Structure formats: C-alpha cells, structure tokens
Amino acid sequence: MGSYILKNLVEKGVPVRALRRSSKLPFFIPASIFDQVEWVNGDVLDVVSLREAMQDVTGVIHAAALVSYQPSDRKRLYQVNVEGTANVVNAAIERGVARFVHISSIAALGRSGKAEKITEERQWEDNKSNTQYGITKHLAELEVWRGLAEGLHGVILNPSMILGFGDWTQSSGALFKSVYEEFPFYTTGINGFVGVEDVAEAAAQMLQSEIHQKRFIVNAENWCFQDMFNAIADGFSVKRPRWRATPLMGELAWRSARLKAFFTGQKPVLSKETARVAQSISEFDNSALLQALPQFSFTPLAQVIKDACTKYLQAMKDGKL
C-alpha cells in the first residue's frame, strides 16, 4: 500500500520523504519512482527516526502496519499497529504537521457475525467475530482520534480488502497465488474489495483536502468470495475453484494448516480468523467518500483483477516471482 501511495504522489510531482526499515525495495514499483523519493531509515517503533523524518514536513500519510491473522503475531500486531501509530501521531503533533491521513481498515469497524451493511457510523463492539488484526486497527484509530483532538488536522481512511499487483506471498496478494496454483475450494461469504491504486488515489486526494475529523470507507464493490476467486482464475486462465467450503470444512482446514505449520516451521496460509471471515457476509457503503471527493471514482473490480493477473503473469515470465 505504501509503495503505491509513493508512486501516486511522485507521479503528481509531490516532493516525498518516506520512512523505510531496510534497503530492499518492492519489485512491483518502477525503480525510477523510488529514485525520486527522499528516504529516511527508521521504524514506527523508533521515535527518534520518526522525529527526524517529519522535520519540515507539511503532511503525513501513515500507512505502516502489520497485517496478520496468526495467533503467534498477536504481540507484534499490538506493537506495530497500536504503539507504532501512537508514536507517529505524537511525532506529527510535536513537529506541527499540517495534514495527517491515517490508513486504517474496514477491520477497525468491527464485525458482528451477522449479515449487515456497514457505514462509517458503525460503533465498535467487542465480540468474538473481531480479528486480532481488527482489534489492533481499532485501537490504532483511537490513537489517531486522540491526535486529532490534540491539534492534528486530518482524516481516517478505512479500505476494504485491497487487491492488486504486489508480493503474492503476503496479505491479500496470497489470494492470487492460491488461485493460480488451482486451490480447489471457494466460500460464499461476501466482503468489500478495492484496487490498491484507488486507495492510493483516495489518500493523495485527502492529503490535499480540508476535510477534518472524519473517517471514510474506501470500498469499490461488495463481492462474493466465489466470484472473486473465479475472476482471478479467469485472469490466469486456470481452473476455477470447484468445491464449496462449508463452515465445518473451514474449521477443519485451519486446524489442519496449524498442524502442518507445527511440523514444517512455516506460518500457516489459513487461520481460524481468515476461515471465519471468508464465511461471513458484510457489505460496505462507499457513498460518503464519493460525496466528499467529487473528482474521485473507483476502478471496477473486474478490471482491477484482470490488470493484476496480467502483471503477475508478466512478473513470472520475467523471473520476479
């Protein structure tokens, strides 16, 4: 997500300074883009590096976060997503940053376990349907709201599940890899999805906006997971998933994945939380964002998936995957 935000801003001619933890840069963004970025080595858990990075900065887009649904990552989730966000907010206040955009997630809006249409007015409820990732993103938002009350001027964006071309061993990119390898199962849950470049554009436009103390759902369309899997399979010209995974099968699958991970030492590709999210039915209302940004429009999800598949295939041909 952060790389696509950099790409968007650089292409708009906006001078950009970015924080990075290592010298390795994503292969899916042209090197010419990164050559135009002023880099600062640091980490959201390193307060000194944050202060240095924000010196003489007029705006901050905070997109750094850990996305994981593995129980073993619980402590790290709290460190990066909650403590890290608090550090970023504090540094921005200290440096007098004029504009602040926080990239959150629809996970921060919470889940109830029942079919529903979700808007920005949704109030967080503690229940077993919420993931640990969602809980940490909710707590991170509380740090941002605190910062906005203490003088920061900005907004919160809540993207739905982000799809696009990237590292397909991580986060939602793993969905593309799984379908490409002809994983045979699908679920009939419903969720919101959005293209990564659309989220970057929304963040860039909000950076220039005067809208203050608001949150916005960034969601292109609400799709059934089965339809999403089928679209990816068609984009790769591989077999569509053909067996419906029932809730019981999902429970067995994540337990099997955990057992396999115990013996292999690798993190499981499926967890209890992701198995349950794939079965849930949640739809997200994007009307508030479209009203707030009249010049903004979403890329149709079918086009997002088709373009991503084309790029993944080319990356494999070029030996980058």
Phi, psi and omega in degrees: 000312181300322180295321179288329174294317177301314180302314181298313182292317179299316180294338176273356180082019180274126176296129187233135170243134185227147178267135176219152184264341181215171181278348181285129181246149182300137181285341188274002174243133181305138180299332180297332177290311183293334178295339182263007180259137173274114186264142174233123177285130182177194185201150180293344176268359178253098186299322181297316180295327178293317179297319179295318183295328185266005178295127179063024178265138181264337181213149179230131168250114182264103182242001183284128179195161173257126176252112180204146177239021181264131179305328182292343182263008186303312181297317180294324177302315180293320180297307186286311188281323183264300181297320179298317179294319177301319179296317180296315179299314181297318180295321180295320178295315181299322182273358178068036179299132186280332185218135184226126177237120181256125176270106180259226182194156173296340178299333180287348178276346178085163177232145182256346183088001178234158179297133183198160173255122188254134175240179179294343182280354182301132178263137181297136175231131176284119175202169186289350179282343180283139177275161175297323176300313180299319179299316181291327177289326175296314179295326176296320178298323178299324176294322179291316178299322176298317179296320179295326177289335182266007173127345176295150179243111182180195186218170175241133175250135181243085178292149171279198181296122187271127179242148177161187182275127180189214177276109186274017171260358185230152172047219184290344176299333180295338177297319180296316180297317181298315180292321179300323179278009174063045171301127193276351188257150175224162175238163182251017174292163180237138181212168175270146180223151180207148178285143184299324181289333176291321178296318178298319180293319178298319179296317180296318180291322178292332178298328181266356184275163175258004180296137188224142175055045177231159172237151183221129173286131178247094187218122181284306184209156174258118184235153169287141179303324179300315180296322178295314177299318180296319180295320178293316179300317179295323179295330178267353184059045176239175181293138175288149172303137190239352182241127179285128178271112178286165176306320179296318178297322178297319178296319179292323184294315182290329176292321177295319179297321179294319179296317178298319180295327180299321183274330182270338182081002179261153179291138180292146179282345181231141178231171177303319183290315181292326178297321181283324176299321181295342179262346185280163180238107179223130177242146187236133183272123182257008188295327182296318180294317181295328176285324182286327181239084184300335182272359183263144174214153181271144172283131178307138185299324179300322180288321178302313182292316180300313180296318180296317180298319178300317181289323177297317179298319179293322179296323176294319178297326181274359179076022181268348178244000000 
